[in-house]
Amino acid sequence: MSLSFRRGLSKLNSSALSGLLFVILAVSATAPATAGTLSGKPQILALSETPAADDGDVNPAQVPLPGPLRQVPTETYRAPETGAASENGNPERDITRPHVSSEGKIPEVSYDYSKLPQAVQDTRKKILDIAKAGKIDALKPLLGDGGEASPLLSLGEYDGTPLEFLKSLSGDSNGQELLAILVDLLEAGYVHLDAGTPSEVYVWPYFFAYPLEKLDDRQMVELYQIVTAGDFEEMKGVGAYIFYRLGITPDGSWKFFVAGD
């Protein structure tokens, strides 16, 4: 073998060995990733195998995930329509709330005020006479100071005395608009509700307990003497008469004069 051939072979072997060594190192470096790719399953370390973080750092793998978000109900809250339990254990109805029968029953409507208990007649007449006279301050003895003996004037709380509150509800400074409403109510038909129970009450106007969809033409005229057509459309959405109503108990106590549902 010639010297020049041996030199060429030696140079070839050296180049081949260098290339082979480079290929081995490259394959060794990429072997874990290739294995993971070929198997289709990424390598996931257990928490116990997760390398510890440096001092002062938090290992994200060891941080607990937050619990599910609390779902806040979107249902609108409405005050219950029952009050404290009566002597026999049955809950008393909130007599200020609309009292339309869920079965669509039509209540007995009366325009004969002489059939009212005498105490109820007397209280009705006192309120009506004061309202027609146009002097709202004269209602003060009947309104009281806002204690338990005073009529309920709002479904929520209010500031000031009962008389001051009534004046604030009127569209005029003398409270005469509100007095006109009282006249309209007390000269309308009435209903006698919950007879013989702790919730027994006489209520004006009778629309308070009457299914709105069953009002006839004559009754609609009576209703429009108290509310506007726009008010009526809103009431149909609620399903009950929710304008001002006035209640007097059999013993003559002025129980409420409120509006709303």
Sequence and secondary structure as in RCSB ss.txt:
>XXXX:A:sequence
MSLSFRRGLSKLNSSALSGLLFVILAVSATAPATAGTLSGKPQILALSETPAADDGDVNPAQVPLPGPLRQVPTE
TYRAPETGAASENGNPERDITRPHVSSEGKIPEVSYDYSKLPQAVQDTRKKILDIAKAGKIDALKPLLGDGGEAS
PLLSLGEYDGTPLEFLKSLSGDSNGQELLAILVDLLEAGYVHLDAGTPSEVYVWPYFFAYPLEKLDDRQMVELYQ
IVTAGDFEEMKGVGAYIFYRLGITPDGSWKFFVAGD
>XXXX:A:secstr
  HHHHHHHHHHHHHHHHHHHHHHHHHHHHHHHHHHHHHT      GGGS    TT   GGGS            
     SEEEE TTS EEE TTS    TT      B  GGGS HHHHHHHHHHHHHHHHT GGGGHHHHTTSSTTS
 B  SS  SS HHHHHHHHSSSTTSHHHHHHHHHHHTS BEEESTTSTT EEEESGGGGS GGG  HHHHHHHHT
TS HHHHHHHHHHTS  S EEEE TT  EEEEE   
